[in-house]
C-alpha cells in the first residue's frame, strides 16, 4: 500500500501506532525501544506519566538507557513539542549518533481547541524534519479511548502506520495537511461578555492594563496573570510593527481559562512561526515564540482579512492542577478515587432526579488477590492492579467513571444505563476483558472478578448506592456470578 508524499522524506519516518489498551500499547512501543537500544540509538520517550511507568516496568533494567519525559509537562502547549524534538536532534543526531523517539498525543482528551493545535503539530513535524538526519518518531493513538475522527486525522498526518505488529504506508496521508491548511480553520466567537479595545502605537500601556484588570477580575493566579500580560503585550507589539500599526484586543473567560485575542490586518506567512527558538527560522517573530512559552495554548489563524492570535491560559497553574489531580485520583492506577467517585455519583443522582434517568453502579472485586501478593510479591501485585485498571477502562464506555475504592476493589459508574439488562452487557464486556492472564514481570497471572450491580432509584444518596452495589458484590462472590 502506498500513499502520496510518503517517499519524499527519506530521512524522517513519522509513524502512528494504532493500539487498543495498555497491553497493545506495550506490544507496539517496547519492541520499538529495544530495537533502537540494540542498534546503539538514543531513545527519547515522551508520554504520559502513567505510561512511563508501564514502559519502565516492561523494560526492566533496559529502562535506565532510555530518556523519559512527561508529555503533559513538555507539551502542555502543543506548539512547544516541535522545539523539544528539534533540540533533541540538534543535541544528538547532528553529533552522528542515531536516535528515535516516541511522542504520545497531548490534549487529545482536552479541549477541542487543544486537539486541533496538536493535530497541526503532527502535520508540521513533516515540515520541520523533512531534511533532518535519519530518525524515527512513533506516535501512539489509543483506538479504544479516542474518537474515530481523531484516529482518521492521525492517518492523514502520518505517512506511516503501525497496527497489530504490521507496518504500512498510510493511504489516508494527505501532503496538503503539511502546508498550513489548519491556519484557515475558523475560530468560534466569544460566549458571554468580553473586554474589547482597538489599539495603535500609543496604546500598548492600555493593552497591558486591560488584560491585567480582566485577569484580576476573574480571579486569575497573579503569576499567571503576569504571564498573560507579557504574552499579550508581545503579540500587540507585533501588530503595531508588522500590521499597519494597529489591531484589536478582546479578552474573555471560557470556563477555567482566560482567552486573549489580538486581530490585525497583517499576514503571518510562516507556518512554523512561534514554534522554534528565535534564530532558527528567518520568518519567526520573537513575540509568538515567547507567547508559546508562557501560555497553555496559542492559536494562530490567517484569513484574507488578516491574522488572529488567541492566547489561552488557565486560571490556575499546572502545579495546582497536579495537586488537584492527586487529591481526586488513585496514584497507582490513575483511576478516580473514592472522593471523586462520590462527587460524580452525587452529581449524576441529582441530574437523575430532574430528568428521570437511571444509572448503574458496578462494584468489582478481584478474586483471590491476596494469593497474588503472597505468591509473587507486592510489586507484581501492583502490576496486576494497573493491568486490571487498564482492561476495565477498555471494557467500559467512553465517559464512564472508573474508580479504585480499596486495595483490590474498583467501581464503575455508568450514567444513563437504565436497565439491569443493559448493565449486564457492560459487566460481560469487563469480565471478557479479563479473560486472558495479565502479563507481569513474573509471567502471566490469571485474574477474575466478582461484580455486583446496583441501579439508582429516586431519593437515593451516593453512599446508599455504593453500599447497595457492595452488598451485591459480596452475594456475587459467594455464588461467583453477577448479582443485582
N, C-alpha and C positions, 0 to 999 in steps of 0.2 A: 504494500500500500504506500503510495507516495502522496506528497502534498506540495502545493505551490510555495516556493520560498524556503523549503526545508533544507535544500542543498546549498544555499547561498552563505551559510555561516559555518565553515568547516572547523573553526577554532572553538566554538562555543556550543555545547549540547545542552539545550534548555528543555527539560523533560518533566512532565506532570506525572506523578504517581497517583493513580486512582485506586484507593483502597477502601475496605469496609471494616471498621472497628480496629481495636488495638492490636490484635494478633496479626491481621493483614498489614497493618502499619509496620510492624516489626519485620514481617516477611519481605516487605519492599525496601526498608531502609537499612537493616543490619547487614545483608549481603553487599549492598552498595558501599557501606562504610568499610567492611572488611576487605573488599576488593581494592579500595583505594589504599588502605594501610599496607596491603600485600605488595602494591606497586611503589611503595615509598612516598605516597602522596600525603600532603597535609589536608586533613578533613575538618571542615568547619560546619557544625550542625546548629542551625538557628531555628529552634522550635519552641513550643510552649513548655513551661517548667515541668508539667506532669509528664509529658512525653520525653523530656530529657531523662527523667527517672526511669522510664520504661527502657530507653535505649541503653542507658548505663547498666541496668540490671542484665539486659540481654548480652551486652558486650563483655561483661566481666572485667578482667584486667586490661583488656584492649581499650577500654574507655579512657584510660589515662593518656592515650596517644591522640585523642580527639579533642578539638576545641569546641566548647559548647557555649551558647548564649541564649538567653530567654528572649524569644521574638517579641513578646509583649513589651519588653523594655527597649530593645534596639529599634523595633519597628512600630512603636506606638503610633507614630505618624508614618504611614507607608512611604512617603517621599524620602525618608531617611535611608531606606533599605538599599537603594541604588548606590549611595555613597558608602554604605557599610561594606557591600560586596566589592566595590571598586577599591577601597582601602585594603581589603584583604588580598586582592590580587596584586595591587601595587607593592604590597609588603613581601609577598611570597612568590607569585608566579613570575614576576619580572626578574627575580633572582635565579630563575632556572629550575625551581622546584615545582613539580606538577601539583595541582590542587583540585579538589572537588568539594561541593557543599550540598547541604540540604536546607531548603528555605521553606518553612511552613507558612501558609497564608495567615495573615493577621487581619483582624477586623471583619472576617467573613461572617462572624456571628454578631457583629456590632451594628452600627448604623448603616442605612443604605448609602449614605454619602461616603462613608469609610470603605464600603465594599467596592464602589466604583473607583475610588482612588487606588485601592490595592490592585484592582484589575488593570488599571492604567500602568501601575508599577510593573506588573508582569509583562505587559506589552513593551514597555520601554527598555526592559532588560535586553531584548533582542537588538536594540539600537546601541545601548551602552557598550556591549561586549561583542559587537559584530566583528571587530578586527582585533580582539584581545588574543592573548596567548591561549592555546587549547585548554579548556577546563569544562567540568560538568556540574550542572546545578539541577538537583532533583527537588521538585515542589510537591509535597503530599497534599491530596484532597480527599477527604472522607466522603465517599458517595452515599453513605447512610445518614450522615449528620447534616450535609449541605443540601441546599435546594438544587433541583435539576438545572436551573438556568446558570447557577454558579459553576457547575461542572461543565456545562456547554461552553461557557466563556473561557474556562481553563483550557479546553481543547482548541479554542480559537487563538489563544495567546501563546501556546506551547507547540513548537514544531514536532516534538516527540512525546510519546505516551508510554507509560509502563503500567500494565494491569495484569494481575494474576500471573506474574512472572514473565510475561511476554512484552517485548519491546516492539514498538511500531511507530511509523511516522503518522502524524495526525492529519487525516483527510479534512478535518474541520479548521485547520490552521489557516488564518487569514493574514496575509502580509500587510494589508491595509490597517490592521489593528496596531501595527508598529508605527504608523505615520502620524500619530497625534489625533486620531479621529475622536478620542474621548474629549478633546478640548472643546468640541462643539456641542457636547451634551447639555441639555437645558438644566437650569437650576430653578428650584421652586421659590416662590415668593415667600417672604416672612409671614408667619402666622401670628396674629396679635399685634400689639403696639411695638413700635421701634423708634429709635432716635435717628434723625437724618440731618446731614449737613453738606452743603455744597462748599467746596474749599478751593482756594488758589494759593499762590506762592506765599502770601502773608498770613495764611490761616492755619499753619501747622500746629501752633500752640493751641488753637481752638480744637483741632482734631484730637490732640493729646488730652485736653480737658474733657471733651465729650465722651471719649472711650473710658477715661478714668471715672467719671461721675456715674456712668451707666454701670460699670463693674461694681462700684461701691454700693449702688442702689439695690442690686440683685444679690448682694452678699457674697461676692467672689472672694476667694482667698487673696489677701493683699499681694503676696509674691506672684501669684498667677496673674493678678490684675496688672502688675508692673510689666510682666512678660507680654501681655496682650497690648498694652500701650506702646511698648517698644516696637513690636511687630507691626502694628497699625501705622505707626509713625514712619517706619522704613518703607512700607508699601505706598503710603501717601507721598513720600519724597520721590519715589519712582514716578508717580503720576505727574507730579509737578515738573520733573526733569525730562520725562520722555513722552508726555501725552498732552501737549498744548498747554501745560501749566495749570491744569485744573482737574478736579474729579469730584465724585460724590461718595460720601460716607454714610453707611447705615449700620446700626447696631441693634441686636435683639437677642432674646433668650429663647432657646429651644430645650425644654425640659431642664437638664442639669448642665447645659452648655451655653456659653455666650458666643454668638456669631457676629463677626465684624466684617462687613463687606465694603470694598472700595472699587468703584467703577470709574473708568476713564475712556477716552477716545483712542488710546494707543492700541497697538497690537503686539502681543508677546509672541515672537516668531519661533523661539527655540523650545521644542517640546521638553527638553531636559532642564529648563530654567528652574533654579532653586533646588535642584536635586544633587548636584555635585559641588564640591567645595570651590570657592572662588579661585580663579586662576586656571581651572582645568577646562573651562568652556568659555569661549570668547563672547558668547551672547548672554552669559549669565549675569543677572543683576544681583548684587550682594544682598539687597533687601529681601528678595524672595528666599534666598538661602537662609538668612537669619530668621525669617518668619517660620520656615520649616523646622528650624532648630528649637524655636520657642513654643510652637503651637502643637496641639494634638492632631490637627488636620488642616491642610491648606488646599483649597480647591481653586484651580485656575481654568478660566474659560475664555475663549477668544471668538467673538462674533463679528459680523460685518460692522456693527456699530461701535466696537471697541472691546476692551478686556475687562474681565471681572475677576477679582481675587477675594476669596472668602476665607477668613481665619476662624478656626474653631478651637475653643479652649474650655475645658470643664471647670466648673466652679471650684472643685477640689482637685488636688493633685494625685498622681499615681501612688504615692506612699499612703495617703489616706484611703485611696481605693483598695490598695492591697490589705490594709488593716481591716477595712470593712469586709473584704472577701474572706479573710482569716476568721472573722467572728461569725461568718454565716456558712462556712464550708468545712467539711472534713479534710484534714490536711494530708491524709494518706491517699484517699481515693479521688479527691476533688468533687465528690458528691455534696449535695446540700447537707447541713447538719440539722439537728432536731429543731433549733430555733428558726431556721429558715423554712423548714417544712411546716412548722406551726403557723408561721406568718402567712405562707402561701395558701395553706389549707383554710385558715380563718377567712382570708380574702375570698377564696372560692365559695365558701359556705355562705358568706354574706351576699355575694352576687347570685348564688343559687336561690336564696330567699326572694330575690327580686324577679328573676326571670324563670324560675321553676326548674332550672337544670339540675340534674343529679351528677354526682361524681363517685368514682370508685377509688378505694384505697387498698393497695396490695401490700401486705406485710410479709416480707420474705426472710426466712431464717435458714442459714446454712446447716445442713445435716452433718453431724459428726465433725465439726470444725476443730474441736479440742484435740481430736486424734491427729489432725494435720499438724498442729503446733507441736504435739508431743513426739510425733514421728520424724518430722522434717526440720523442726525449729521455727522460731518466730519470724525469721527473715523470709523463709518460704511461705509461711502463713500470710505475711504481708503481701507477697506476690500474688497469692491466691485471692485475697480481698480486692486488690487492684484489678486483677483479671475478671473477677465476678462483676465488679462495678462496670467495667468496660463492656462486658457481654449484656448486662442489664440495660445499659444505655442503648446498645444496638437493638435490643429486643422491644423497647417501648417506643412510643410515638414521639416525633419531634414536638417539644413543648411540654411533655410530661415531666414532672419533677421527681428526680431520683435522690433519695436521702439515705445516709447511713446514720442510724439512730442507736446503734450499740456495737459491740465488738464484731459480731457476725450477723447483724440484723440490718436489713435495708427496707425502706418503704418507698413505694411508687404512688404518687398522686396522679390520677388520670382524670382530668377535668372533662366534663361533658359526656362521660360514659354512663349511660342512664340505665342499663340493664345488667343483670348478673351474667347473661349470655355473652354480652359484648366484653365484659370484664374477663370472662373465661377465655376468650380468644387471646387477649393480651397475656394472660397467665401462660397459655400454651406457647406463645412466642418467646417469653423469657425462659421458660423451662427448656424449650427446644434449643435456645441459645447456649445452654449449659450442658447439652447432651454429650459433648465431646470433652475429654480431660483438658485441663488448663496446663499450658507449658510453663515450667518453672526451672530454676537452676538445678533442682533435684530430679528433674524429669517430669513427665505428665502426671498431673494429680486430678483424679476424678472428683467431681463435686455434684451435689444435688441440693434442691431447695424444698422446704415446706412453705406453702403460701396460703395465707388467709386473706379473704376478700371481705370488705365491708362497703356497703352502699350508703351514701349520705341520705339523710332524711331531714325534714323540716324541724327546726328548733335544736338541732344537734350542735355541740361545740366541737372544736378541733380535737381536744383531748378525749371527748367521748368517742369520736370516730376512730382515733388511733387505738384506743383501748378495745373497741369492738373488733378491729382488724387483728390486733394482737391476740385476742382470745380465739378468733377463728384460726389463726396460725397454729396455736397450740393444739386445737382439735385436729387440724390437718396433720400435725406432726405425729399425733397419736395413731392416726389411721394412714398416714403418709399419702395423703391426697389433698387436693384443693378443697377447702371447706368454706362456704359462705356463712 
